[in-house]
Amino acid sequence: MFLYQKLIDRSTLRQGFQIPVEFHHLLKAMPGGMPQHGETRNVKVVIDGVGYDAQLKNQGFDRSKYDGHADMIQIRYSEGSALVKRLCEVFCSTWNYVESIKNLPENINRKFTIRIPEEHQEFLALSTTDLPNVYVADCITTAVKAEVKTEVSTMSELDFETFEPREDKSAGIKQVTRLQKVRQLDRSIGDYLKLLYDYRCQMTGEKVGDEYNTLVVEAHHIIPFTESMNNDTSNIIILSPSYHRIIHKAKPVFDRTNLSFRFPNGLVEKVKIDKHLTNG
């Protein structure tokens, strides 16, 4: 089951990353449940069939000092570990970029956040498995993005968003192309967001099909995936089918600051429900 997709940055390539609060309910549903406050578990992160040691940690901060603060869940690993070496190999585009910026003479002694430009952005998508404390990491690298971009170059954005992965029944094993793999991941992320919003359209607040005992909402890429190759949660909004078609037809501009769509005719409509875009 999809758990979380992380934009690769320097911290991810050195020591680990935090899993945001809105994903904690997925941790609770995994085999073994979520670690208790202050608990650290040894886990395996599987990349291309190879398992690497890491830790799943629920930070044990003093709750009396931070009353009401949510749990802080992190995937942690040591800087010289085999997992770090593998991540730096796989995400070499990001690693080379951040090191080149960090090693500039004017930055040697500075502490600052390095913003990753779009052309270098890579993602690690973490999924739970049926085994306790075992996770699978799908690596969306610049090379993967380039291959997928070639495959989707003749597709419309709506065609991509409604793309159905196929299985070759005549093959001895399942053949999954880059496009199918990325689309399956994209679908998993979309399914998570649908669940997060209780299958309501973020723009209208309506729960489409509820009166018929069925639920129909769709995941839409704010910046078209066929252009950005970005299926991070920060680039996805959940819409009713009709509103989704209006967006594709009218092509409004999304204002992330005000969380609104500005249509060519001057109409501005704000997002009614938001649980993830503000932090994206």
N, C-alpha and C positions, 0 to 999 in steps of 0.2 A: 504494500500500500504506500502511495506517495506520502512523504512526510514534509519535506522542505527543500526548496531550491535556493541556493546561496550564490550570489555574485562573488566571484573569486577576487580577493584583495590580498594585500600583503600579510595580514593577520592569519587568513585562512591557509596561506602557504607556509606559515611558520609555527602556529600554535593551536589553531582551532577557531571555532565560531559559535555564536549564540543562536539558539533556536527561539524565535519570537513567541510571545505569549499566545498569540492567536493559533499557533500550531500545537499547543500543549495538549489539547483534547485528543489529538491523534496519537501522541505519546502514551496517553492514558489507556488508549484502546489497543496498544501493541502487546504482544506476549510478555508477561512479566510486569506490565504497567510502567508508569513513570517513576523515576527514582524519588524517594522521600527527601524532604528538606535536609541538606547536608550529606546526602548519600552520593557515593561515587561507584560506578560500575565499570568493570572492564568489558569492552565490546570489540567486535570485529567490524571493520568497514571493508567491504568487498569491491574491488575494482578490477574489471576484466577477469573475473574468476579467482583472483588472488586476495586472501584476507589479510588485513593489516590491523595491528593493535592500536586501540584508542581508548578513551574513557568517556563515559556519559556521566556528567556531573551536575548535580543540583546544588548550587552554591549555598553554603551554610552561613549566610549573613545573620546578624543579630536582629531578629524580628521585633524586639522591643524598641529598637532604634528606628526601624523602618516599618512601622505599623501599616499594614495593608499592601505592602509591596509584593508584587507577583513573584513567583518562583523564577529563578534565573537558571535555565538549563543550557548547558554547553557541551559540545563535542570537543574534547581536548586531546592533544598529543604533543610529545616533546619535539623540540626543534631539530634534533638530529635523528629522528626516528625514520624507519623505513617508509612509513606513510607520507611523511613530509617529502622525502626524496622522490617518491612516486608522484605526488601531487605537483611538484616542481617540474618533473619531466613531462607530465601530461599537459599541464597548463603553462607551457614554456612561454607563450606569447605574453601572458600577464606577468609572469615572473621576470622576464627580460625587461619588460617595460618599467615595472616598479623599481627594479634594481638600478636601471639607468637613471631614473629620476632621483632616487635616494642617494646615488653616488655623485651627483652633480656637486661641484665645489661649494656652492652656496647652500646646499642642503645637508652637508655632512653632519653637522651638529644640531640640526633642526628636528623638532618633533611635530609632524603635521600629517594630515590625512591625504593620501595620494588618490586622486580621482581617476578612475580608469576610463579612458575614452572608448567610445562605442566600438571602434574597430578592434580593440584589444579585449573587449568584455567576453568573459567565459563563465560558465556556470557549473556547479556541482549539484546534482539533484539526488537527494537522499530518500531512500524508500525503506520501510520496515520489511521484514520477512516473517515466515511462520516460526522461525527459530528465535528464542529470546536472545537479546543482545547481539544480533547479527543484522547489519544494514548493508544495502547495496547502493553504491554510488554510480550514477550515470554521469559521464563527463561530456559536457557540451563545449567543445573547444572551438577556436577560430577555424580550424580545419574542417570540423564537422559542420559549422555554420556555413562555410564556403560551399561545401558539397550540397548541403540542403538548399542553399540559395539557388544553385544551378538547377536543381530538380524542380523548385517551385517557380522558376522564372516565367513559365508559361501558364501558371495558375493565377486565378483571381484570389483576392484575400478571402472572399466568402467560400470559394471552392476549397481552399486550404482548411478553413475553420470547420467545414463539414466533411473533410476527407476521412474515409473509413479505411483503417489498416486492413490489409488482406493477407491471408495465409495461403501459400501454394500447397494444395492438398497432394500434388503429385511428387513433391519433394520428400526426401527421407527425413529431413529435419526442417524446422520452421525457418524460413528465410525472411529476415527482417532488414529492409533497406534503411539507410540513414533517415529518409523521410518518414517511414513508418515508425521508427523508433522515436524520433522527435515528436511526431504527431501523437503517439501513445502517451508520451510524457506530458505533452501539452494537454491532452484530454484528462489525464490524472490531476493536473494542477487545476484545470477548470472544474472538475468534479469536486475537488476539495472546496473551492470557492463557492460553488452552488450550495454545498452543505453548510458552509459558514454563514451564508445569507438565508438559510432556511428556504431555498428555492424561490426567493423574491427578486424581482428586478430592482437593481440599485437605483435606477432613474425614476421609476414610478412607484415602487414599493409594493406593487401587486404580486400576488402569488398565482401565476397564470395556470389555469386548469384545475385549481383546487376544488371547484364546485363539481368537477367531473371525476374526482378522486384520482387525478393524475397531475404531475408536475412538469412544466415545460419552461425552462430557461436556458439560455445559451451563453457561452463564454466568448467575449469579443476582445481582440487585441487593440488597445488604444492607438499605439503606433503599429501599423500593419506588420505582422510577422514576416510577410514576404519581402519587406524592406529592411526591417530591423533585426530579424532573426532572434527576437527577444520574447521568450515565453515565460518570463519571470512574473510572479504575482503582481508586481507593481505595474505591469503593462497589460493587465487583464481586468475587465469589468464584466459583471454579470447582468445580462439584459433579457427582457422578454423577446420572443421571436419577432414580433412586429416592430419593436423599438430597434432591434438589431438590424432589421432590413432597412429601416429609415436611416440609420447611421451610415450604412453602406451606400445608400442611394444619395443622400444629401451631403455626405462628407463634411460634417462640422469639424471645427477645431476644438480639441480638448484643452481646457485651461486647468492645469494641475494645481495652481495656486488657489483658485476658487472652486475647484472640483466641479466644473461645469462644461457643457458643450455649447459652443457658439456657432449657430447655423448661418449659412450664407445670406439668409434673408434678415439677419439681425436678431433673431430669436436666441435667447440664452436660457438654457435649462440646467439647473443644478442637480447634482447627485443627491438623492434623498436619503440613502442608506450607505454608510461607509464604515467598514471595520478594518480595511487594510491599505487603502490608497493614501491616506494621510501619512502613514509611515513609509510609504514607498517612494 
